[in-house]
Amino acid sequence: MNTALQEPNVLAPYALTCEMLETPLGLDEPFPRLSWRLRSAHRGDRQTSYRLTVALGPDDLADAQRLIWDTGRRLSEDNVIAYDGPPLQSSTRYHWRVEVWNAEDRWSGSAHSWFETGFMHADEWQAAWIGRDPRAAAVMDPPEDDDRTDRTRHLLPASHLRRSFDLDGRRPVRARIYASARGLYELRLNGRRVGDAELAPGWTEYHDRVLYQTYDVDELLTDGENVLGAVLADGWWSGYVGFDSRRQALHYGEAPQAIVQILLDFADGSRRWICSDESWRERSGAIKYADLLMGEYVDARDELPGWDAAGYDDSRWGAAVVLDRSTQVLQATPDRSVRMTEELPARSVVQRPGGHFIVDFGQNMVGRVKLTIRGAERGQRVRLRHAEMLADGELYVANLRTAEATDVYIAGGNPVEVFEPRFTFHGFRFAEITGYPGDLRAEDVVGRVLHSDMPWTGEFSCSDETVTQLQSNIRWGQRGNFVSIPTDCPQRDERLGWLADAQVFLPTACRNADVSAFFARWMRDVVEAQDADGAFPDVAPKLCLDHEGAPAWGDGGVIIPWHLYRAYGDRRVLERSYQAMAAWVDHIHRHNPDLIWRHRVGQHYGDWLQVEGVETPRELLATAYFARSTQIVAQAAEVLGEHADAKRYEALHAGIRDAFVNAFVDTSVDEGHVEGGTQTGYLLALAFELMPERLVSAAVRHLVADIEARGRHLTTGFVGVSLLCPVLTEHGHADLAYALLHQDTYPSWAYSIRHGATTIWERWDGWTKERGFQSAAMNSFNHYSLGSIGEWLFGGVAGINQQPDSIAYRRLLLRPAIGGKLTWAQARQETPLGAVTCGWSIHSEVQTEEVRIEVAVPPGAEATLHIPTAETDSVREGLAELHERAGIEIVDNLPQELVVRLASGTYHFSAAAPGR
């Protein structure tokens, strides 16, 4: 709900959020931040004042008796305000409204929304953790099944839990369920599914924090008997996770547990609680096992018809067992859940000589298959396997390593049955279906796409189909790897939250989607995983890998919160991460007093997966990141008012910079060589501002020369690749950046696209024409790290950036790089202030070419636009000269571009095209 009231074409708030979420249900943040974006049809418009009101009860905020907080009119352009009224009550809905005044200091519009609290105090939980009796689980035999493998033979059936209750003729005016699991769960109420969250409650560091979800079930209750049910599976808690060959029982728990608490509010003000305890009943059903890596096995002959509805006889069920009463780890979910967001129809279905079918969905995706089965006999086995690639027409599954990614369905004997796993997911483009009765029709196979449901806020498109496909691959890689946490890959026995992958891709992720709540929540796991000496890990949640983080990996604990602050203005994530950020830098410094990072480097992966035969010196890479993290901590300290810290870390940064130059840079006159001579070495020195100013141009020449000498090919791994095109563009070599973008021979982005890639590959040589598949030991076809060029597509090609000292895109820097094979490019990005667009196109006239640039700047922001043209007097806005147009100020008239400052509004420029 997000209702706006305003006159047409005037300043108006929209996209209201509370704690970065639209109408969140069940927050436990005592001081939630209320925010909004702005739009206006008038140039130069901005918010000069705002007023916030928060009230209890119904949508009508005019009832003064319900008002609990009123800021009054405040002279401010801020659009993110933390609630600081009376303490928020638990399990209560609050309605809030924002009113804004425009640049003319007139009331301009309003919008309202709501949020609802969960449990504000841990002791409000009355429910207990319940599950299957461990003694019964110990003697439970697996089904007699030839398809059971050594890894799946000991996996236990999913647990069904139920509890009936009667409303006794009293209909509640409000009903909520608060629920979670150590494992995965799905709730049922009176025969219907509760909510649409998948893989709930998601993966956190369970020893420290388990998230609970809140559900509005007002419409699901009935008079008389009601039945609440839950299905419980292993998930990350007690299933296979990571590449550790052992089950997760050695890390978290032996079997899943659920906790459920129902709140019924009645018209007379009374409340009734119904909680999970020993009164619940439990038994297994059709799901014989469900594992995130191995897959799901369902025997429809053992379905429990009506088990989640009134009138069902559960006398043969066992009693659920209370396994734990501790609720201190429970916290409300602070971000969006994993959901099914799209369905992909089968692109083709081919029957192979063995009688099985190969289904191609045309897109490497993450999720599962929904299969309609027609005419199967009772007991007939249908098996689904999943893979990203084919080899000689059959599934290529070697790269899955120990992950079996296999779903099995035993038919119940009905004319039509539908099988869709519920507690697993796979990374795949192709599915193999064995045992299907008769011919498989394409319309009976659907791919169901799962990922954390973040709103898409950025769009990029251009005239080149390959580059457009690259952007699509980047987005699909983001979707497939943002599943509860930011994982490295979705298909094999890994799927871990690697910090380096996340930090190099985060700038691109922020362009595509609103990942603010997603990453802020994950940063809690990163901070909690820090060890006593201050070392961040390589992965979070900290699992399988318990050593100290490597350079560029552990540094993610510093880089990520700083970028979230820069991109979203999220000061809170910076405040909550600052001590850990500083401890990381102190940890490196303590063990490397000479300021060259060579000790306590963890696994030290270097520039991971750089092109074969190229190796960036590891001490150079490590020290560059030591400098960058120290610089960020100094900046964060200044933002947070820790001025003494800021000075100390500024001095440390200066010392590291000097040590870097002395150790790795040839400072002879006009030399500027960086040790190792690799592209990544030069990129780190330039991007992290470690080169002496007098040697910058020389270092750029060496970088360019290396790329040219390799036939305009890159050699960077995923540490260096994100810096490549931005650094070249910043130093006047956008033409070379475009050459790399368009390069379609190995190694390049377009090489994989030429060979059918629909997501970003883990490595440049995942498959080559000469050698075929790389080693199956590490060869994912859905990683996002090398897709970090997406940030340059928005910021370089389309030109949407912000000034170095700007926060949340309040001071825009629009500088499109016109070049390459492109004749047009455009991007749109929803920033915390509002929508920004920048696009350009080349138009051929009779004897000349004209460049047209379209720009939109949201209210409250200002932009500096660089118009690329050698004939600056040719620039027009609409049909008029610039001095005749409101909102435009000429800042600089340079030989190859005109620099103008723009107030908010929409602009259409034209000029003589730059030389191409």
Buried (B, 14 or more C-beta within 10 A) or exposed (E): EBEBEBEEEBBBBBBBBBBBBBBBBBBBBEEBBBBBBBBBEBBBBBBBBBBBBBBBBEBEBEEEEBBBBBBEEEEEBEBBBBBEBEEBEBBBBBBBBBBBBBBEEEBBBBBBBBBBBBBBEEEBBEBBBBBBBEEBBEEEEBBEBEBBEEBBEEBBBBBBBBBBBEBEEEEBEBBBBBBBBBBBBBBBBBBEBBBEBBBBBBBBBBEBBBBBBBBBBEEBBBEEBBBBBBBBBBBBBBBBBBBBEEBBEEBBBBBBBBBBBBBBBBEEEEEBEBBBBEEBBBBBBBBBBBBBBBBBBBBBEBBBEEBBBBEBEBEEBEEBBBBBEEBEBBBBBBBBBBBBBBEBEBBEBEEEEEEBBBBBBBBBBBBBBBBBBBEBEEEBBBBBBBBBBBEEEBBBBBBBBBBBBBBBBBBBEBEEBEBBBBBBBBBBBBBBBBBBEEEBEEEBBBBBBBBBBBEEBBBBBBBBEBBBBBBBBBBBBBBBBBBBBBBBBBBBBBBBBBBBBBBBBBBBBBBBBBBBBBBBBBBBBBBBBBBEEBBBBBBBBBBBBEEBBBBBBBBBBBBBBBBBBBBBBBBBBBBBBBEBBBBBBBBBBEBBEEBBBBEBBBEBBBBBBBBEEBBBBBBBBBBBBBBBBBBBBBBBBBBBEBEEBBEBBBEBBBBBBBBBBEBBBBEEEEEBBBBBBBBBBBBBBBBBEBBBEEBBEBBBBBBBEBBEEBEBBBBBBBBBBBBBBBBBBBBEBBEBBBBBBBBEEBBBBBBBBBBEBBBBBBBBBBBBEEEEBBEEEBBBBBBBBBBBBBBBBBBBBBBBBBBEEBBBBBBBBBBBBBBBBBBBBBBBBBBBBBBBBBBBBBEEEEEEBBBBBBBBBBBBBBBBBBBBBBEBEBBBBEEEEBEEBEBBEEEEEBEEBBBBBBBBBEBEBBBBBBEE
